[in-house]
Amino acid sequence: MAPPVAVSPLIKTARWSALLLGMLYGKQRFDYLKPIAEEERRVEEAEKKLREEQERIYKQLSEANSDTILK
Amino acid sequence: MAQAVQKLVSKVPSLIGAAVTYSKPRLSTFWYYARVELVPPTPAEIPKAIEGASNLIKAFQTGRLGQTTVKDALRNGLVATEVLMWFYIGECIGKGSLIGYNV
């Protein structure tokens, strides 16, 4: 087995500080995106209810207006 | 069906034993290298790292960087890419998932 190579301290500090910075960045971005996603979900819920209500009314109207003998 | 499941469940301890026996030497080689190469820098090494970074900047300023061979340049590029990948792994750890943000 080849002996382990002595890694230069610059590379070592760069690696582990990149890891730390990445963790901080990931946590920060997650905390930033979380309320935005919740807001979007809430808005989507409200809009969906409205749309379903309209579709229901439309269906009822179309059923009432369609006159066929196959009732 | 139930018999097949029973046979599988009875084989699990031997499977785990086989997995451990297989992975032990590989784990030991991994530790053998990782204990020297992957450890975080001790506080004594940080000034050396800063010195190395300033050497790099000086080499860039004096134009000595233009004299690196293609082989050296490729090797340095590979090392830089590896350092960049550690950033992305840190981001995966920070956001708590592997793919995408689970908001």
Backbone of each chain as nested JSON, in Angstrom:
{
  "chains": [
    {"id": "A", "residues": [
      {"number": 1, "name": "MET", "atoms": {"N": [0.851, -1.195, 0.0], "CA": [0.0, 0.0, 0.0], "C": [0.876, 1.231, 0.0]}},
      {"number": 2, "name": "ALA", "atoms": {"N": [0.53, 2.195, -0.805], "CA": [1.311, 3.426, -0.821], "C": [1.098, 4.167, 0.485]}},
      {"number": 3, "name": "PRO", "atoms": {"N": [2.138, 4.818, 1.016], "CA": [1.952, 5.559, 2.264], "C": [1.04, 6.743, 2.021]}},
      {"number": 4, "name": "PRO", "atoms": {"N": [0.271, 7.136, 3.03], "CA": [-0.624, 8.281, 2.83], "C": [0.182, 9.548, 2.566]}},
      {"number": 5, "name": "VAL", "atoms": {"N": [-0.29, 10.342, 1.66], "CA": [0.443, 11.529, 1.233], "C": [0.112, 12.667, 2.194]}},
      {"number": 6, "name": "ALA", "atoms": {"N": [1.09, 13.553, 2.415], "CA": [0.866, 14.685, 3.316], "C": [0.193, 15.79, 2.521]}},
      {"number": 7, "name": "VAL", "atoms": {"N": [-1.059, 16.074, 2.855], "CA": [-1.809, 17.066, 2.094], "C": [-1.386, 18.453, 2.55]}},
      {"number": 8, "name": "SER", "atoms": {"N": [-1.264, 19.381, 1.61], "CA": [-0.835, 20.732, 1.962], "C": [-1.893, 21.389, 2.83]}},
      {"number": 9, "name": "PRO", "atoms": {"N": [-1.477, 22.192, 3.826], "CA": [-2.452, 22.78, 4.762], "C": [-3.421, 23.715, 4.07]}},
      {"number": 10, "name": "LEU", "atoms": {"N": [-2.972, 24.318, 2.939], "CA": [-3.909, 25.199, 2.227], "C": [-5.116, 24.406, 1.745]}},
      {"number": 11, "name": "ILE", "atoms": {"N": [-4.846, 23.218, 1.167], "CA": [-5.944, 22.406, 0.648], "C": [-6.834, 21.935, 1.783]}},
      {"number": 12, "name": "LYS", "atoms": {"N": [-6.2, 21.593, 2.911], "CA": [-7.007, 21.094, 4.036], "C": [-7.942, 22.173, 4.551]}},
      {"number": 13, "name": "THR", "atoms": {"N": [-7.377, 23.386, 4.773], "CA": [-8.254, 24.456, 5.271], "C": [-9.315, 24.782, 4.244]}},
      {"number": 14, "name": "ALA", "atoms": {"N": [-8.93, 24.781, 2.947], "CA": [-9.918, 25.115, 1.92], "C": [-11.057, 24.111, 1.934]}},
      {"number": 15, "name": "ARG", "atoms": {"N": [-10.733, 22.828, 2.039], "CA": [-11.779, 21.801, 2.042], "C": [-12.739, 21.968, 3.191]}},
      {"number": 16, "name": "TRP", "atoms": {"N": [-12.186, 22.038, 4.41], "CA": [-13.087, 22.034, 5.556], "C": [-13.813, 23.359, 5.696]}},
      {"number": 17, "name": "SER", "atoms": {"N": [-13.186, 24.479, 5.262], "CA": [-13.948, 25.726, 5.322], "C": [-15.021, 25.735, 4.257]}},
      {"number": 18, "name": "ALA", "atoms": {"N": [-14.756, 25.069, 3.091], "CA": [-15.816, 24.956, 2.086], "C": [-16.971, 24.145, 2.638]}},
      {"number": 19, "name": "LEU", "atoms": {"N": [-16.665, 23.077, 3.39], "CA": [-17.731, 22.273, 3.983], "C": [-18.56, 23.108, 4.941]}},
      {"number": 20, "name": "LEU", "atoms": {"N": [-17.878, 23.867, 5.797], "CA": [-18.592, 24.69, 6.771], "C": [-19.454, 25.728, 6.084]}},
      {"number": 21, "name": "LEU", "atoms": {"N": [-18.85, 26.41, 5.079], "CA": [-19.605, 27.437, 4.371], "C": [-20.813, 26.829, 3.668]}},
      {"number": 22, "name": "GLY", "atoms": {"N": [-20.605, 25.634, 3.1], "CA": [-21.723, 24.979, 2.428], "C": [-22.854, 24.677, 3.386]}},
      {"number": 23, "name": "MET", "atoms": {"N": [-22.505, 24.189, 4.604], "CA": [-23.542, 23.881, 5.589], "C": [-24.308, 25.136, 5.951]}},
      {"number": 24, "name": "LEU", "atoms": {"N": [-23.562, 26.243, 6.195], "CA": [-24.243, 27.484, 6.562], "C": [-25.138, 27.958, 5.428]}},
      {"number": 25, "name": "TYR", "atoms": {"N": [-24.594, 27.894, 4.179], "CA": [-25.378, 28.358, 3.042], "C": [-26.644, 27.539, 2.88]}},
      {"number": 26, "name": "GLY", "atoms": {"N": [-26.502, 26.192, 3.019], "CA": [-27.674, 25.34, 2.859], "C": [-28.73, 25.643, 3.904]}},
      {"number": 27, "name": "LYS", "atoms": {"N": [-28.272, 25.815, 5.168], "CA": [-29.243, 26.079, 6.231], "C": [-29.931, 27.417, 5.988]}},
      {"number": 28, "name": "GLN", "atoms": {"N": [-29.145, 28.436, 5.597], "CA": [-29.736, 29.755, 5.391], "C": [-30.751, 29.738, 4.264]}},
      {"number": 29, "name": "ARG", "atoms": {"N": [-30.388, 29.073, 3.162], "CA": [-31.291, 29.068, 2.023], "C": [-32.566, 28.296, 2.359]}},
      {"number": 30, "name": "PHE", "atoms": {"N": [-32.425, 27.213, 3.106], "CA": [-33.6, 26.456, 3.507], "C": [-34.521, 27.315, 4.355]}},
      {"number": 31, "name": "ASP", "atoms": {"N": [-33.93, 28.058, 5.315], "CA": [-34.77, 28.909, 6.159], "C": [-35.42, 30.021, 5.357]}},
      {"number": 32, "name": "TYR", "atoms": {"N": [-34.75, 30.447, 4.272], "CA": [-35.333, 31.492, 3.438], "C": [-36.469, 30.945, 2.591]}},
      {"number": 33, "name": "LEU", "atoms": {"N": [-36.303, 29.72, 2.063], "CA": [-37.296, 29.182, 1.141], "C": [-38.515, 28.632, 1.851]}},
      {"number": 34, "name": "LYS", "atoms": {"N": [-38.369, 28.253, 3.148], "CA": [-39.472, 27.573, 3.82], "C": [-40.727, 28.441, 3.925]}},
      {"number": 35, "name": "PRO", "atoms": {"N": [-40.65, 29.681, 4.438], "CA": [-41.895, 30.454, 4.526], "C": [-42.487, 30.776, 3.164]}},
      {"number": 36, "name": "ILE", "atoms": {"N": [-41.606, 30.95, 2.164], "CA": [-42.124, 31.24, 0.817], "C": [-42.944, 30.066, 0.306]}},
      {"number": 37, "name": "ALA", "atoms": {"N": [-42.438, 28.854, 0.553], "CA": [-43.17, 27.678, 0.075], "C": [-44.486, 27.519, 0.819]}},
      {"number": 38, "name": "GLU", "atoms": {"N": [-44.48, 27.819, 2.13], "CA": [-45.729, 27.696, 2.883], "C": [-46.756, 28.685, 2.387]}},
      {"number": 39, "name": "GLU", "atoms": {"N": [-46.294, 29.926, 2.105], "CA": [-47.206, 30.939, 1.588], "C": [-47.802, 30.489, 0.26]}},
      {"number": 40, "name": "GLU", "atoms": {"N": [-46.926, 29.934, -0.592], "CA": [-47.404, 29.475, -1.901], "C": [-48.442, 28.384, -1.755]}},
      {"number": 41, "name": "ARG", "atoms": {"N": [-48.185, 27.472, -0.787], "CA": [-49.131, 26.377, -0.594], "C": [-50.472, 26.909, -0.139]}},
      {"number": 42, "name": "ARG", "atoms": {"N": [-50.428, 27.931, 0.768], "CA": [-51.669, 28.496, 1.273], "C": [-52.45, 29.141, 0.138]}},
      {"number": 43, "name": "VAL", "atoms": {"N": [-51.721, 29.921, -0.693], "CA": [-52.394, 30.605, -1.801], "C": [-52.982, 29.577, -2.766]}},
      {"number": 44, "name": "GLU", "atoms": {"N": [-52.224, 28.501, -3.01], "CA": [-52.701, 27.47, -3.925], "C": [-53.968, 26.822, -3.393]}},
      {"number": 45, "name": "GLU", "atoms": {"N": [-53.995, 26.566, -2.065], "CA": [-55.193, 25.986, -1.443], "C": [-56.394, 26.882, -1.68]}},
      {"number": 46, "name": "ALA", "atoms": {"N": [-56.23, 28.188, -1.407], "CA": [-57.363, 29.106, -1.542], "C": [-57.837, 29.144, -2.989]}},
      {"number": 47, "name": "GLU", "atoms": {"N": [-56.88, 29.232, -3.925], "CA": [-57.271, 29.311, -5.327], "C": [-57.95, 28.032, -5.772]}},
      {"number": 48, "name": "LYS", "atoms": {"N": [-57.46, 26.898, -5.252], "CA": [-58.048, 25.624, -5.661], "C": [-59.498, 25.557, -5.217]}},
      {"number": 49, "name": "LYS", "atoms": {"N": [-59.762, 26.028, -3.968], "CA": [-61.135, 26.004, -3.486], "C": [-62.034, 26.842, -4.373]}},
      {"number": 50, "name": "LEU", "atoms": {"N": [-61.505, 28.03, -4.722], "CA": [-62.298, 28.928, -5.571], "C": [-62.591, 28.27, -6.91]}},
      {"number": 51, "name": "ARG", "atoms": {"N": [-61.54, 27.666, -7.494], "CA": [-61.714, 27.052, -8.814], "C": [-62.71, 25.916, -8.76]}},
      {"number": 52, "name": "GLU", "atoms": {"N": [-62.609, 25.09, -7.695], "CA": [-63.531, 23.953, -7.614], "C": [-64.961, 24.433, -7.456]}},
      {"number": 53, "name": "GLU", "atoms": {"N": [-65.124, 25.517, -6.668], "CA": [-66.457, 26.076, -6.499], "C": [-67.019, 26.505, -7.846]}},
      {"number": 54, "name": "GLN", "atoms": {"N": [-66.187, 27.211, -8.617], "CA": [-66.661, 27.677, -9.929], "C": [-66.984, 26.52, -10.853]}},
      {"number": 55, "name": "GLU", "atoms": {"N": [-66.117, 25.495, -10.786], "CA": [-66.385, 24.337, -11.658], "C": [-67.685, 23.669, -11.283]}},
      {"number": 56, "name": "ARG", "atoms": {"N": [-67.965, 23.612, -9.976], "CA": [-69.2, 22.983, -9.525], "C": [-70.4, 23.75, -10.044]}},
      {"number": 57, "name": "ILE", "atoms": {"N": [-70.327, 25.09, -9.927], "CA": [-71.443, 25.91, -10.403], "C": [-71.617, 25.722, -11.9]}},
      {"number": 58, "name": "TYR", "atoms": {"N": [-70.498, 25.709, -12.608], "CA": [-70.557, 25.561, -14.067], "C": [-71.201, 24.243, -14.448]}},
      {"number": 59, "name": "LYS", "atoms": {"N": [-70.79, 23.19, -13.728], "CA": [-71.344, 21.874, -14.047], "C": [-72.848, 21.853, -13.793]}},
      {"number": 60, "name": "GLN", "atoms": {"N": [-73.219, 22.45, -12.649], "CA": [-74.647, 22.437, -12.343], "C": [-75.432, 23.184, -13.401]}},
      {"number": 61, "name": "LEU", "atoms": {"N": [-74.9, 24.35, -13.802], "CA": [-75.602, 25.13, -14.814], "C": [-75.687, 24.369, -16.121]}},
      {"number": 62, "name": "SER", "atoms": {"N": [-74.553, 23.749, -16.507], "CA": [-74.559, 23.066, -17.801], "C": [-75.505, 21.887, -17.765]}},
      {"number": 63, "name": "GLU", "atoms": {"N": [-75.614, 21.227, -16.617], "CA": [-76.551, 20.111, -16.534], "C": [-77.981, 20.599, -16.613]}},
      {"number": 64, "name": "ALA", "atoms": {"N": [-78.211, 21.745, -15.955], "CA": [-79.585, 22.253, -15.99], "C": [-79.972, 22.716, -17.381]}},
      {"number": 65, "name": "ASN", "atoms": {"N": [-78.968, 23.245, -18.131], "CA": [-79.296, 23.812, -19.437], "C": [-79.367, 22.769, -20.535]}},
      {"number": 66, "name": "SER", "atoms": {"N": [-78.678, 21.676, -20.352], "CA": [-78.675, 20.707, -21.452], "C": [-80.013, 19.994, -21.464]}},
      {"number": 67, "name": "ASP", "atoms": {"N": [-80.684, 20.103, -22.591], "CA": [-81.959, 19.384, -22.648], "C": [-81.847, 18.262, -23.652]}},
      {"number": 68, "name": "THR", "atoms": {"N": [-81.808, 17.097, -23.119], "CA": [-81.843, 15.923, -23.981], "C": [-82.94, 15.032, -23.437]}},
      {"number": 69, "name": "ILE", "atoms": {"N": [-83.318, 14.122, -24.258], "CA": [-84.352, 13.214, -23.789], "C": [-83.753, 12.096, -22.951]}},
      {"number": 70, "name": "LEU", "atoms": {"N": [-82.409, 12.05, -22.919], "CA": [-81.758, 10.985, -22.152], "C": [-81.56, 11.429, -20.721]}},
      {"number": 71, "name": "LYS", "atoms": {"N": [-82.575, 12.003, -20.081], "CA": [-82.368, 12.563, -18.738], "C": [-82.496, 11.475, -17.687]}}
    ]},
    {"id": "B", "residues": [
      {"number": 1, "name": "MET", "atoms": {"N": [-44.803, -18.743, 0.367], "CA": [-44.444, -17.334, 0.529], "C": [-43.943, -17.069, 1.947]}},
      {"number": 2, "name": "ALA", "atoms": {"N": [-44.708, -17.544, 2.919], "CA": [-44.304, -17.326, 4.322], "C": [-43.02, -18.088, 4.599]}},
      {"number": 3, "name": "GLN", "atoms": {"N": [-42.889, -19.281, 3.999], "CA": [-41.669, -20.056, 4.216], "C": [-40.461, -19.33, 3.637]}},
      {"number": 4, "name": "ALA", "atoms": {"N": [-40.64, -18.736, 2.437], "CA": [-39.515, -18.015, 1.818], "C": [-39.102, -16.838, 2.694]}},
      {"number": 5, "name": "VAL", "atoms": {"N": [-40.09, -16.119, 3.237], "CA": [-39.768, -14.978, 4.099], "C": [-39.033, -15.456, 5.342]}},
      {"number": 6, "name": "GLN", "atoms": {"N": [-39.483, -16.605, 5.893], "CA": [-38.821, -17.126, 7.103], "C": [-37.376, -17.481, 6.816]}},
      {"number": 7, "name": "LYS", "atoms": {"N": [-37.174, -18.131, 5.654], "CA": [-35.793, -18.509, 5.323], "C": [-34.932, -17.263, 5.17]}},
      {"number": 8, "name": "LEU", "atoms": {"N": [-35.481, -16.239, 4.524], "CA": [-34.721, -14.99, 4.344], "C": [-34.378, -14.389, 5.69]}},
      {"number": 9, "name": "VAL", "atoms": {"N": [-35.38, -14.333, 6.593], "CA": [-35.136, -13.704, 7.899], "C": [-34.086, -14.483, 8.673]}},
      {"number": 10, "name": "SER", "atoms": {"N": [-34.093, -15.829, 8.53], "CA": [-33.106, -16.601, 9.284], "C": [-31.715, -16.409, 8.72]}},
      {"number": 11, "name": "LYS", "atoms": {"N": [-31.637, -15.977, 7.45], "CA": [-30.3, -15.802, 6.873], "C": [-29.711, -14.436, 7.178]}},
      {"number": 12, "name": "VAL", "atoms": {"N": [-30.512, -13.504, 7.715], "CA": [-30.033, -12.127, 7.899], "C": [-28.799, -12.056, 8.789]}},
      {"number": 13, "name": "PRO", "atoms": {"N": [-28.73, -12.751, 9.941], "CA": [-27.511, -12.619, 10.778], "C": [-26.259, -13.058, 10.029]}},
      {"number": 14, "name": "SER", "atoms": {"N": [-26.36, -14.145, 9.257], "CA": [-25.16, -14.581, 8.536], "C": [-24.808, -13.571, 7.455]}},
      {"number": 15, "name": "LEU", "atoms": {"N": [-25.831, -12.944, 6.84], "CA": [-25.554, -11.923, 5.817], "C": [-24.837, -10.742, 6.433]}},
      {"number": 16, "name": "ILE", "atoms": {"N": [-25.329, -10.332, 7.633], "CA": [-24.685, -9.194, 8.293], "C": [-23.244, -9.546, 8.637]}},
      {"number": 17, "name": "GLY", "atoms": {"N": [-23.034, -10.781, 9.126], "CA": [-21.676, -11.207, 9.449], "C": [-20.788, -11.179, 8.222]}},
      {"number": 18, "name": "ALA", "atoms": {"N": [-21.323, -11.643, 7.08], "CA": [-20.532, -11.643, 5.851], "C": [-20.218, -10.221, 5.428]}},
      {"number": 19, "name": "ALA", "atoms": {"N": [-21.195, -9.312, 5.572], "CA": [-20.958, -7.916, 5.181], "C": [-19.87, -7.297, 6.037]}},
      {"number": 20, "name": "VAL", "atoms": {"N": [-19.919, -7.603, 7.356], "CA": [-18.902, -7.04, 8.259], "C": [-17.524, -7.578, 7.901]}},
      {"number": 21, "name": "THR", "atoms": {"N": [-17.454, -8.891, 7.652], "CA": [-16.147, -9.472, 7.305], "C": [-15.62, -8.894, 6.012]}},
      {"number": 22, "name": "TYR", "atoms": {"N": [-16.535, -8.597, 5.082], "CA": [-16.096, -8.033, 3.81], "C": [-15.598, -6.619, 3.971]}},
      {"number": 23, "name": "SER", "atoms": {"N": [-16.318, -5.838, 4.784], "CA": [-16.017, -4.412, 4.815], "C": [-14.9, -4.071, 5.783]}},
      {"number": 24, "name": "LYS", "atoms": {"N": [-14.575, -4.984, 6.72], "CA": [-13.572, -4.607, 7.734], "C": [-12.231, -4.211, 7.134]}},
      {"number": 25, "name": "PRO", "atoms": {"N": [-11.616, -5.037, 6.254], "CA": [-10.306, -4.604, 5.732], "C": [-10.415, -3.334, 4.903]}},
      {"number": 26, "name": "ARG", "atoms": {"N": [-11.508, -3.187, 4.129], "CA": [-11.648, -1.98, 3.322], "C": [-11.814, -0.762, 4.203]}},
      {"number": 27, "name": "LEU", "atoms": {"N": [-12.582, -0.932, 5.307], "CA": [-12.742, 0.181, 6.245], "C": [-11.406, 0.546, 6.858]}},
      {"number": 28, "name": "SER", "atoms": {"N": [-10.594, -0.492, 7.168], "CA": [-9.317, -0.198, 7.809], "C": [-8.385, 0.527, 6.853]}},
      {"number": 29, "name": "THR", "atoms": {"N": [-8.39, 0.167, 5.55], "CA": [-7.556, 0.925, 4.604], "C": [-8.072, 2.344, 4.49]}},
      {"number": 30, "name": "PHE", "atoms": {"N": [-9.407, 2.489, 4.489], "CA": [-9.963, 3.835, 4.414], "C": [-9.489, 4.677, 5.582]}},
      {"number": 31, "name": "TRP", "atoms": {"N": [-9.562, 4.1, 6.82], "CA": [-9.13, 4.847, 7.986], "C": [-7.64, 5.136, 7.934]}},
      {"number": 32, "name": "TYR", "atoms": {"N": [-6.87, 4.156, 7.404], "CA": [-5.426, 4.318, 7.318], "C": [-5.063, 5.559, 6.512]}},
      {"number": 33, "name": "TYR", "atoms": {"N": [-5.805, 5.781, 5.408], "CA": [-5.528, 6.969, 4.608], "C": [-6.224, 8.2, 5.146]}},
      {"number": 34, "name": "ALA", "atoms": {"N": [-7.455, 8.02, 5.627], "CA": [-8.24, 9.192, 6.011], "C": [-7.654, 9.863, 7.238]}},
      {"number": 35, "name": "ARG", "atoms": {"N": [-7.036, 9.048, 8.153], "CA": [-6.541, 9.655, 9.378], "C": [-5.424, 10.644, 9.09]}},
      {"number": 36, "name": "VAL", "atoms": {"N": [-4.744, 10.487, 7.94], "CA": [-3.665, 11.41, 7.609], "C": [-4.121, 12.462, 6.618]}},
      {"number": 37, "name": "GLU", "atoms": {"N": [-4.963, 12.034, 5.649], "CA": [-5.227, 12.94, 4.539], "C": [-6.478, 13.767, 4.717]}},
      {"number": 38, "name": "LEU", "atoms": {"N": [-7.475, 13.223, 5.435], "CA": [-8.77, 13.919, 5.445], "C": [-9.029, 14.671, 6.737]}},
      {"number": 39, "name": "VAL", "atoms": {"N": [-8.06, 14.689, 7.664], "CA": [-8.361, 15.337, 8.938], "C": [-8.443, 16.846, 8.748]}},
      {"number": 40, "name": "PRO", "atoms": {"N": [-9.255, 17.52, 9.575], "CA": [-9.263, 18.975, 9.498], "C": [-7.916, 19.538, 9.917]}},
      {"number": 41, "name": "PRO", "atoms": {"N": [-7.595, 20.756, 9.465], "CA": [-6.285, 21.307, 9.796], "C": [-6.204, 21.68, 11.266]}},
      {"number": 42, "name": "THR", "atoms": {"N": [-5.074, 21.361, 11.899], "CA": [-4.869, 21.781, 13.28], "C": [-4.646, 23.289, 13.294]}},
      {"number": 43, "name": "PRO", "atoms": {"N": [-4.912, 23.952, 14.434], "CA": [-4.738, 25.411, 14.467], "C": [-3.326, 25.845, 14.095]}},
      {"number": 44, "name": "ALA", "atoms": {"N": [-2.337, 24.948, 14.261], "CA": [-0.974, 25.339, 13.91], "C": [-0.802, 25.429, 12.407]}},
      {"number": 45, "name": "GLU", "atoms": {"N": [-1.677, 24.74, 11.653], "CA": [-1.48, 24.7, 10.213], "C": [-2.152, 25.852, 9.506]}},
      {"number": 46, "name": "ILE", "atoms": {"N": [-3.009, 26.577, 10.224], "CA": [-3.769, 27.621, 9.541], "C": [-2.867, 28.748, 9.039]}},
      {"number": 47, "name": "PRO", "atoms": {"N": [-1.863, 29.23, 9.838], "CA": [-0.98, 30.265, 9.276], "C": [-0.237, 29.776, 8.036]}},
      {"number": 48, "name": "LYS", "atoms": {"N": [0.101, 28.474, 8.025], "CA": [0.773, 27.95, 6.835], "C": [-0.159, 28.004, 5.633]}},
      {"number": 49, "name": "ALA", "atoms": {"N": [-1.441, 27.771, 5.9], "CA": [-2.411, 27.819, 4.814], "C": [-2.536, 29.235, 4.275]}},
      {"number": 50, "name": "ILE", "atoms": {"N": [-2.549, 30.22, 5.199], "CA": [-2.643, 31.612, 4.758], "C": [-1.407, 31.975, 3.955]}},
      {"number": 51, "name": "GLU", "atoms": {"N": [-0.232, 31.455, 4.418], "CA": [0.996, 31.721, 3.686], "C": [0.93, 31.119, 2.289]}},
      {"number": 52, "name": "GLY", "atoms": {"N": [0.388, 29.896, 2.207], "CA": [0.255, 29.262, 0.9], "C": [-0.649, 30.052, -0.029]}},
      {"number": 53, "name": "ALA", "atoms": {"N": [-1.747, 30.602, 0.549], "CA": [-2.657, 31.382, -0.276], "C": [-1.969, 32.647, -0.77]}},
      {"number": 54, "name": "SER", "atoms": {"N": [-1.182, 33.305, 0.107], "CA": [-0.514, 34.53, -0.336], "C": [0.557, 34.207, -1.362]}},
      {"number": 55, "name": "ASN", "atoms": {"N": [1.2, 33.019, -1.237], "CA": [2.152, 32.59, -2.273], "C": [1.473, 32.485, -3.61]}},
      {"number": 56, "name": "LEU", "atoms": {"N": [0.258, 31.913, -3.568], "CA": [-0.498, 31.745, -4.81], "C": [-0.783, 33.1, -5.44]}},
      {"number": 57, "name": "ILE", "atoms": {"N": [-1.205, 34.058, -4.589], "CA": [-1.547, 35.369, -5.127], "C": [-0.31, 36.031, -5.704]}},
      {"number": 58, "name": "LYS", "atoms": {"N": [0.844, 35.881, -4.993], "CA": [2.076, 36.488, -5.502], "C": [2.481, 35.859, -6.823]}},
      {"number": 59, "name": "ALA", "atoms": {"N": [2.345, 34.544, -6.915], "CA": [2.691, 33.879, -8.172], "C": [1.808, 34.381, -9.298]}},
      {"number": 60, "name": "PHE", "atoms": {"N": [0.534, 34.639, -8.965], "CA": [-0.366, 35.158, -9.985], "C": [0.06, 36.551, -10.403]}},
      {"number": 61, "name": "GLN", "atoms": {"N": [0.493, 37.362, -9.413], "CA": [0.852, 38.744, -9.739], "C": [2.139, 38.813, -10.537]}},
      {"number": 62, "name": "THR", "atoms": {"N": [3.14, 37.964, -10.201], "CA": [4.402, 38.042, -10.933], "C": [4.308, 37.331, -12.266]}},
      {"number": 63, "name": "GLY", "atoms": {"N": [3.195, 36.7, -12.564], "CA": [3.051, 36.039, -13.852], "C": [3.67, 34.67, -13.901]}},
      {"number": 64, "name": "ARG", "atoms": {"N": [4.107, 34.189, -12.713], "CA": [4.733, 32.871, -12.706], "C": [3.72, 31.781, -13.007]}},
      {"number": 65, "name": "LEU", "atoms": {"N": [2.426, 32.13, -12.82], "CA": [1.409, 31.119, -13.057], "C": [1.369, 30.714, -14.523]}},
      {"number": 66, "name": "GLY", "atoms": {"N": [1.806, 31.625, -15.409], "CA": [1.789, 31.293, -16.83], "C": [2.786, 30.221, -17.189]}},
      {"number": 67, "name": "GLN", "atoms": {"N": [3.686, 29.885, -16.203], "CA": [4.712, 28.903, -16.518], "C": [4.376, 27.515, -16.034]}},
      {"number": 68, "name": "THR", "atoms": {"N": [3.163, 27.342, -15.482], "CA": [2.817, 25.992, -15.028], "C": [2.602, 25.099, -16.24]}},
      {"number": 69, "name": "THR", "atoms": {"N": [3.037, 23.874, -16.111], "CA": [2.827, 22.929, -17.206], "C": [1.354, 22.555, -17.271]}},
      {"number": 70, "name": "VAL", "atoms": {"N": [0.967, 22.018, -18.42], "CA": [-0.429, 21.616, -18.588], "C": [-0.766, 20.527, -17.582]}},
      {"number": 71, "name": "LYS", "atoms": {"N": [0.189, 19.625, -17.344], "CA": [-0.07, 18.542, -16.389], "C": [-0.343, 19.11, -15.013]}},
      {"number": 72, "name": "ASP", "atoms": {"N": [0.486, 20.085, -14.595], "CA": [0.264, 20.686, -13.288], "C": [-1.051, 21.439, -13.23]}},
      {"number": 73, "name": "ALA", "atoms": {"N": [-1.363, 22.118, -14.355], "CA": [-2.599, 22.891, -14.375], "C": [-3.802, 21.971, -14.251]}},
      {"number": 74, "name": "LEU", "atoms": {"N": [-3.757, 20.831, -14.962], "CA": [-4.874, 19.887, -14.86], "C": [-5.004, 19.355, -13.448]}},
      {"number": 75, "name": "ARG", "atoms": {"N": [-3.853, 19.026, -12.828], "CA": [-3.906, 18.503, -11.473], "C": [-4.484, 19.522, -10.507]}},
      {"number": 76, "name": "ASN", "atoms": {"N": [-4.052, 20.79, -10.664], "CA": [-4.59, 21.813, -9.78], "C": [-6.071, 22.033, -10.011]}},
      {"number": 77, "name": "GLY", "atoms": {"N": [-6.483, 21.946, -11.29], "CA": [-7.907, 22.087, -11.585], "C": [-8.723, 21.0, -10.922]}},
      {"number": 78, "name": "LEU", "atoms": {"N": [-8.171, 19.778, -10.934], "CA": [-8.877, 18.658, -10.305], "C": [-8.999, 18.883, -8.802]}},
      {"number": 79, "name": "VAL", "atoms": {"N": [-7.921, 19.357, -8.181], "CA": [-7.966, 19.607, -6.735], "C": [-8.979, 20.695, -6.419]}},
      {"number": 80, "name": "ALA", "atoms": {"N": [-9.002, 21.754, -7.272], "CA": [-9.958, 22.838, -7.031], "C": [-11.384, 22.334, -7.161]}},
      {"number": 81, "name": "THR", "atoms": {"N": [-11.617, 21.442, -8.15], "CA": [-12.969, 20.887, -8.288], "C": [-13.35, 20.083, -7.059]}},
      {"number": 82, "name": "GLU", "atoms": {"N": [-12.396, 19.343, -6.501], "CA": [-12.716, 18.56, -5.324], "C": [-13.094, 19.468, -4.157]}},
      {"number": 83, "name": "VAL", "atoms": {"N": [-12.368, 20.571, -3.994], "CA": [-12.695, 21.499, -2.908], "C": [-14.094, 22.076, -3.123]}},
      {"number": 84, "name": "LEU", "atoms": {"N": [-14.422, 22.37, -4.396], "CA": [-15.766, 22.893, -4.691], "C": [-16.829, 21.882, -4.327]}},
      {"number": 85, "name": "MET", "atoms": {"N": [-16.578, 20.586, -4.589], "CA": [-17.564, 19.554, -4.277], "C": [-17.821, 19.472, -2.785]}},
      {"number": 86, "name": "TRP", "atoms": {"N": [-16.807, 19.738, -1.966], "CA": [-17.034, 19.718, -0.516], "C": [-18.049, 20.781, -0.14]}},
      {"number": 87, "name": "PHE", "atoms": {"N": [-18.042, 21.926, -0.857], "CA": [-19.035, 22.955, -0.58], "C": [-20.445, 22.413, -0.818]}},
      {"number": 88, "name": "TYR", "atoms": {"N": [-20.622, 21.684, -1.933], "CA": [-21.963, 21.185, -2.25], "C": [-22.394, 20.12, -1.257]}},
      {"number": 89, "name": "ILE", "atoms": {"N": [-21.424, 19.313, -0.787], "CA": [-21.793, 18.318, 0.229], "C": [-22.231, 19.028, 1.499]}},
      {"number": 90, "name": "GLY", "atoms": {"N": [-21.503, 20.119, 1.848], "CA": [-21.917, 20.893, 3.009], "C": [-23.314, 21.452, 2.823]}},
      {"number": 91, "name": "GLU", "atoms": {"N": [-23.629, 21.889, 1.599], "CA": [-24.971, 22.419, 1.363], "C": [-26.012, 21.326, 1.544]}},
      {"number": 92, "name": "CYS", "atoms": {"N": [-25.732, 20.106, 1.069], "CA": [-26.677, 19.007, 1.263], "C": [-26.904, 18.739, 2.742]}},
      {"number": 93, "name": "ILE", "atoms": {"N": [-25.816, 18.82, 3.539], "CA": [-25.961, 18.588, 4.972], "C": [-26.789, 19.697, 5.594]}},
      {"number": 94, "name": "GLY", "atoms": {"N": [-26.53, 20.942, 5.137], "CA": [-27.215, 22.07, 5.755], "C": [-28.698, 22.08, 5.45]}},
      {"number": 95, "name": "LYS", "atoms": {"N": [-29.058, 21.677, 4.214], "CA": [-30.473, 21.736, 3.896], "C": [-31.2, 20.489, 4.331]}},
      {"number": 96, "name": "GLY", "atoms": {"N": [-30.459, 19.49, 4.788], "CA": [-31.094, 18.323, 5.381], "C": [-31.64, 17.33, 4.384]}},
      {"number": 97, "name": "SER", "atoms": {"N": [-31.286, 17.384, 3.131], "CA": [-31.731, 16.376, 2.181], "C": [-30.714, 16.284, 1.08]}},
      {"number": 98, "name": "LEU", "atoms": {"N": [-30.794, 15.205, 0.289], "CA": [-29.777, 14.995, -0.738], "C": [-30.109, 15.753, -2.009]}},
      {"number": 99, "name": "ILE", "atoms": {"N": [-31.38, 15.681, -2.415], "CA": [-31.788, 16.302, -3.67], "C": [-32.848, 17.333, -3.362]}},
      {"number": 100, "name": "GLY", "atoms": {"N": [-32.568, 18.583, -3.589], "CA": [-33.594, 19.604, -3.451], "C": [-33.931, 19.916, -2.015]}},
      {"number": 101, "name": "TYR", "atoms": {"N": [-34.624, 21.028, -1.844], "CA": [-34.988, 21.496, -0.514], "C": [-36.374, 20.988, -0.172]}},
      {"number": 102, "name": "ASN", "atoms": {"N": [-36.511, 20.32, 0.953], "CA": [-37.819, 19.803, 1.355], "C": [-38.563, 20.859, 2.147]}},
      {"number": 103, "name": "VAL", "atoms": {"N": [-39.023, 21.922, 1.425], "CA": [-39.771, 22.951, 2.132], "C": [-41.221, 22.528, 2.203]}}
    ]}
  ]
}
